[in-house]
Amino acid sequence: AQSVTQPDIHITVSEGASLELRCNYSYGATPYLFWYVQSPGQGLQLLLKYFSGDTLVQGIKGFEAEFKRSQSSFNLRKPSVHWSDAAEYFCAVGGGGADGLTFGKGTHLIIQP
Amino acid sequence: EAEVAQSPRYKITEKSQAVAFWCDPISGHATLYWYRQILGQGPELLVQFQDESVVDDSQLPKDRFSAERLKGVDSTLKIQPAELGDSAMYLCASSLGSGPSYEQYFGPGTRLTVT
């Protein structure tokens, strides 16, 4: 069965600093990988996705993620965070015959002024 | 921009009562998903519809949960009777087609509190 691990429950970053959120997955074949953001009272919004091809993918809001097969990782990065980036971030994996996504437990991002 | 609609946004109910949630997907989206998100966790798939048919309900607690999408458009998720452990956010998502290559668009969710 596929699974996703987000090792960091909370991360605090100063505004303007760089950000990296970690995601490790367990999956037998090449996975479909996603990062979603959830702000309070909001639904999940897709930031970016990886299916195949270039392992560095660009998303919305200045985010990017890199797929590393050897490390089973799909870490999310942003060079300079803004206060509005404070939210819950979820990594997810899809495929394997199931259409639904398997989500990690999420990382809560706190932005310090 | 089209959005997935859900109602109610918040629901408080006593245990052993029945409760129902409604979802209206983006127009033209054939695939509809219901997820449950317990506080501090990621969403977990409960049921998937393709048009009016259930494709995957392997994680749906069928003794108390039921879901329907009678005309292949909007959908209702019901819990009867509700238990304390059902307190969670219930998220609906829709996509043009089935499979992970189709982007899933999420609604704002219904937050259920069972007392």
Boltz contact constraints between the chains, C-beta under 6 A:
constraints:
  - contact:
      token1: [A, 32]
      token2: [B, 100]
      max_distance: 6.0
  - contact:
      token1: [A, 43]
      token2: [B, 106]
      max_distance: 6.0
  - contact:
      token1: [A, 43]
      token2: [B, 107]
      max_distance: 6.0
  - contact:
      token1: [A, 43]
      token2: [B, 108]
      max_distance: 6.0
  - contact:
      token1: [A, 44]
      token2: [B, 106]
      max_distance: 6.0
  - contact:
      token1: [A, 46]
      token2: [B, 103]
      max_distance: 6.0
  - contact:
      token1: [A, 90]
      token2: [B, 42]
      max_distance: 6.0
  - contact:
      token1: [A, 94]
      token2: [B, 100]
      max_distance: 6.0
  - contact:
      token1: [A, 95]
      token2: [B, 100]
      max_distance: 6.0
  - contact:
      token1: [A, 99]
      token2: [B, 48]
      max_distance: 6.0
  - contact:
      token1: [A, 99]
      token2: [B, 98]
      max_distance: 6.0
  - contact:
      token1: [A, 99]
      token2: [B, 99]
      max_distance: 6.0
  - contact:
      token1: [A, 100]
      token2: [B, 33]
      max_distance: 6.0
  - contact:
      token1: [A, 100]
      token2: [B, 45]
      max_distance: 6.0
  - contact:
      token1: [A, 100]
      token2: [B, 48]
      max_distance: 6.0
  - contact:
      token1: [A, 103]
      token2: [B, 42]
      max_distance: 6.0
  - contact:
      token1: [A, 103]
      token2: [B, 43]
      max_distance: 6.0
  - contact:
      token1: [A, 104]
      token2: [B, 42]
      max_distance: 6.0
  - contact:
      token1: [A, 105]
      token2: [B, 41]
      max_distance: 6.0
  - contact:
      token1: [A, 105]
      token2: [B, 42]
      max_distance: 6.0
  - contact:
      token1: [A, 106]
      token2: [B, 42]
      max_distance: 6.0
